[in-house]
Amino acid sequence: MTIKVAINGYGTIGKRVADAVSLQDDMEICGVTKRRPTYEAKMAVKSGFPFYAAEKEFVSGFEAEKIPVQGTLKDLLQEADIVIDCTPKKSGYKAIYENAGKKAIFQGGEKHDLTGMSFNAMANYEQAIGADYVRVVSCNTTGLCRTLYPLDSTFGIENVTAVMIRRGADPWDSKSGPINAIEPVLKVPSHHGPDVQSVMPDLNIQTTAVKVPTTIMHLHSVVARLKGEVTTEDVIEKWDKTPRVRFVCAKHGIKSTAQIMELAKDLGKKRSDLFEIAIWRDGVHVVDNVLYYYQAIHQEADVVPENIDAIRAMCNLEKDKMKSIKKTDEAMGIC
């Protein structure tokens, strides 16, 4: 069985999800949409994806740029089994998907209430099986769930305190930054903790955030009090067996996010994407059952494999989360 996937919004996340879907043997892209005739629209056509205008009013703009359009989003939905919404938050397309009777996946910029189901493949895959609407949580929340869920399910966690050291803007975003400042997020706790709890409702977590003048990655400083007697080696061994977690070491020359992204380039992935969460192995320490660690998040990439697993769960292609994760990762070349 092959699932036909539509991508509404061929931008930073949409184009990455489209490429990831194309690598799977149980799903295919039936079309992608844009609103404006940008270079990304031309790249979508060059990549061989059937191209549609998001709405009828945008068709003339594509025709003026000689970008072939096969119809509008409403036409595309007739071809699709499921749509991945990668449009800016609050774009309001859910009613269109509902009217078309199509399943839909939204991204982490949306609120949990939009779908009532926030998704992380390791933490709650089973809850998404057969679901009509799912929200894949944000890049930061994905990173926290990836590293905290295996610890909580194995050792138990009493409490987590984490600081999100956020990039000022994405690398392509010349309108927003980088800022020449360090800007605290004064709303506390930050939204990241409650967002993690939308996936792991029983986790006691508090978060704050700071915006800094960089574009390439986020960095998390995490302190977690574990239950029982747990050693540093226990934690490292658990993460070493956890999918989509990659260790890096300062002693090997990786002392900052800059070197992590250089590693991503050397790994040869398209767009130099790092789909895994990078943890400094030599920065992992357990002292009196309190765990300290740092992790880095490639904000453009880490949610992409989660979208693939969400498709598989919602469309009943695979009920076993570990089998889905393995299938996704092998197709995408994730370590």
Secondary structure, DSSP 4 states (H G I P E B T S, - for coil): --EEEEEE--SHHHHHHHHHHHT-SSEEEEEEEESS--HHHHHHHHTT--EEESSGGGHHHHHHTT-----BHHHHHHH-SEEEE-SPTT---HHHHHHHT-EEEE-TTS-GGGTS-EE-HHHHGGGGTT-SEEEEPPHHHHHHHHHHHHHHHHT-EEEEEEEEEEESS-TT-TTT---SS-EE--SSS-THHHHHHTTSTT--EEEEEEEES-SS-EEEEEEEEESSS--HHHHHHHHHTSTTEEEE-GGGT--SHHHHHHHHHHTT-GGG---SEEEEGGG-EEETTEEEEEEEE-TTTTTHHHHHHHHHHHTTS-S-HHHHHHHHHHHHT--
